[in-house]
Amino acid sequence: MKNLCERKISFSALTALLLLGVAACGGGGSSSPATNTSSSVTYSTTSSKGDYSEWTLSGSSLNANWEVINSTGVIDYTYVIAATCGSADADNIHSCTVDSSSCSDGVATCPAAPLSGTFDMMEVPGVALMVHTSASTGGDNLHAGFVNNASACSDDVSGDYTFIHTGVGLQENFGMFRTDANLINIEHSEFGFDATATTQSSYTTQTVAYRSASAGTDMLTNNGCSNGLRLRTTSGGDAIRAMMTASGLYVLDMPSGRGGLLAFNVNKAATLADFANKTFGGISFPDNDAATPFHADTGSVVGGKVDLNVSLFGGTTFNIMNLTTDTGLTNPTDADFTGSPTSYNSLDLATTYPNLSDIPGLFKVGKLPAGDTGRVILAAMKFNNKLIAIGMVYNYRDAGFSFNNPATGSLFNGPGLYNSGNFILFEK
């Protein structure tokens, strides 16, 4: 998929499809305890920038504690927001108006101007939440996450997890990790995409690259757990926080500029058949244009593919397929998921999942518009009998592009393949 931002569908209409990046940021403590009742639900989210928030929805009232995180994982300052949300529109989006806001200094001084205006919210009741804030409501950020479990500190979270990176502008895109019962001893594998091209016009082939910065294993420092939020420090000194429960849902927050991870236990992974004959709401978040909500529906599995009909661009049809199915796309052709990068093979994860195509819950998207050089992968899970898919579009970028890399605020280092947008699909 191209970039939605470039309007020629450069973020590919598909990006327009899933956006939710979910992950929480590092550093700091959690907000007041979240107690979910029949009339009140709290969600833990991360943002496209890397901020951690907790949003409590009770009827039309939405209250939030939003921790703005810096590049070391420490809290710069914290917003407390009270808002009132209207009824959902055709795309299942609620417009919320800020009624009041306050700010508490952390290691930085709060902005002088209070938050005001409106922002968009989408909920899968009791499962997930997405909030898109604007300049007047704290900055252009996509917040996404799962229902909070305040008692999760005692949960055994051991197992294997599939994840998607939510940081736009990054070259780490997807992967897996394995953890012990308390997120201390972990093994992880991050992957992205490489190309030998030095110009966009010469971008005709791609390969999958191993992006883990370390040997793939780490012993995290345990900084405690409060209200279900595990606070950890990596051996490299990064402060991270994780909302993960025995239910298999996982939101990981990293320092500013590195986004976060939205993950699920492999026992929650969706299959291609789970996509068939469904209706969805969704939103896309490209690197060079405004976030866009949409609705979609799917057909049956035909020839190993499921058509996805999206309301964007006057109506567009893509298809979803397993990683080993040929999209038929050229310039660039499909990456090869049937093998794995050499550096990955030394991990214990590689014994269980020797090929990239063995990673549970990962899919790719085809039937992209002619000339669209963006490509799309997505991770999909089933929770409470609902399908949630989180995807990312990757595109060629270099320093000659007219807009900055959202992850750094400066021009792309390029040339290379970068996450050019995230998207999410919520089954209605």
Order of alpha helices (4+ residues) and beta strands (2+ residues): beta-alpha-beta-beta-beta-beta-beta-beta-beta-beta-beta-beta-beta-beta-beta-beta-beta-beta-beta-beta-beta-beta-beta-beta-alpha-beta-beta-beta-beta
